[in-house]
Amino acid sequence: MNQVFFVPHVIFVRIPRSRFTRHSDANSSAVEKATSTPSTYEAELRMQD
């Protein structure tokens, strides 16, 4: 389970700041969902990409 939580952190670092600011609200909500449902977080990342 720990590895699953490490993945999002690496992804956020690689996301450009310009793109991060645009999806700041979406990302913040996704992080909250990741704490409870990592699978949902991964699905949202795929939709954004």
SVG drawing of the C-alpha trace seen along z (x, -y; Angstrom):
<svg xmlns="http://www.w3.org/2000/svg" viewBox="-12 -28 21 30">
<polyline fill="none" stroke="black" stroke-width="0.4" points="0.0,0.0 2.9,-2.4 4.1,-2.1 0.7,-3.2 0.9,-6.5 4.5,-7.1 3.4,-7.1 1.3,-10.3 4.1,-12.3 6.4,-11.5 3.7,-12.3 3.0,-15.7 6.7,-16.6 6.9,-15.8 3.7,-17.9 4.7,-21.3 3.8,-24.2 1.6,-25.8 -0.4,-22.6 -0.5,-22.2 -2.0,-25.6 -4.7,-24.9 -5.7,-21.7 -4.9,-22.9 -8.4,-22.4 -8.8,-19.0 -5.5,-17.8 -6.2,-18.9 -9.5,-17.0 -7.8,-14.0 -5.3,-13.9 -8.1,-13.8 -9.6,-10.9 -6.3,-9.2 -6.1,-8.9 -9.2,-6.8 -9.3,-5.4 -6.0,-5.2 -7.6,-3.4 -9.9,-6.4 -6.9,-8.8 -5.1,-6.8 -8.3,-6.8 -8.5,-10.6 -4.8,-11.0 -5.5,-8.9 -8.4,-11.1 -6.3,-14.3 -3.5,-12.9"/>
</svg>
